[in-house]
Amino acid sequence: MNPEHETVAIHPQGTLEVRRAEDGSLRVSSDEPVTLNLSVLRSVGIKNLVNVENYFINRLMGSVPHQVMFWGGGELRFAYNSTGDLIELHAMGLSVELHLGQVIFDVAGG
């Protein structure tokens, strides 16, 4: 797939608000959880490590789960299998940037 034509399906449970920023990016927020179905996801990143309060990594039955707690209450959980494939991704109370197969998390409004 051409990275410039990535597909993202957004499924909100509540009211979804979409705003376009000055740089042309879209800012999506919701009063309830939002599910994103990403066609291509190559990496998970954290925009600014200074916003991380705690980071836990574990090895569990062929997977490597990560849990990241952010100052202000945001939480990120993701896991890779033993071959390096992303098998789980869950974020709550965070902002999300998607760019060329990378998903970058930061504190909400950050």
N, C-alpha and C positions, 0 to 999 in steps of 0.2 A: 504494500500500500504506500502511496506517495505521502510522506509525512505532512505535507501542506494540506492534505485532504483527510485528516483524521476525523473519525465519527465519534461523537459523544452523545449519548441518549440520557436525558435528565428526567427523572421520575420523582416529582415532589409528592409528599403526603399532605402538605398544607398549601398555603399561598406562596407562590414563587414570584420574586421580583427580579427583573433583569435590567441592569443599567449599563450603558456604554461609557467607559472612561475616556479621557482625553487622548490616550495613546491607542484607542481603538479596541482595547480589550473589553470583554463583557464581565460584569460583576453580577453574580447570581446569589441571591440570599433567600432564605425561607424561614417561616416561623415554626416549621416542623422538619423532620428529617428529609433529606434528599438523597436519592440513589442515583449514582452515575454509572452507566454501562460504557466502558471504554473499549474501543475496538483494538487499540494498540497501547500498551503501557510498558515502557522499557525500564523506568527507574522511579524510585520514591525518594524524595528529598525534603529537607527542612531548610526553610529560607534563612532563618537566623537562629543559631544555636543558643544565643543568649536568652531566648524565650523559653528554653527547655528547663523544666523544674526537675524531672526525673526521667531516666531512660533505662529500661530493663530489657535484656536480651536473654533468651532461654533456648535450650535445645531440647526438643520434645518429639519423640517417635518419628524421626525422619524429617522434621521441620524445624525452622528457626523463627519463632515468634518474637516480635518486638513490640514493646508498649512504651509510648512516649507521652509524658504528662507535661503540659505547658503551664507556665504561670498564667493565672487568670482562668484556669479551668478547662482549657481545650485538651482533647485526648486523641491520640493516633495509635492504631493497632494495625500491624501488618505482619505477614509471615511468608517466608520463602520455603520451598521444599528443598530436599537434599541436592537437587540438580540446579538450584538457583532460580527456579520459576516462582513468580509471585502467586500465592494461592489464596491470600486473604488481604483485604484492605478495608479498614473502617476508620472514619474520622468524625469527631463530634466537636462543635464549637470552634472550628478552625476555618481560615480562608484557604482556598485551593487555587493554584495556578496550573493550567495544563498547557504544555508547549512541547511540540515535537516528541511525543511519547514519554515525556517526563511529567510527573505530578509533584508539585512543590507545595508544602504545607507551611502555614504561619498562623500566628494568633489571629483571631477574628478582627478584622479592621486594620490588620498590620500591613 
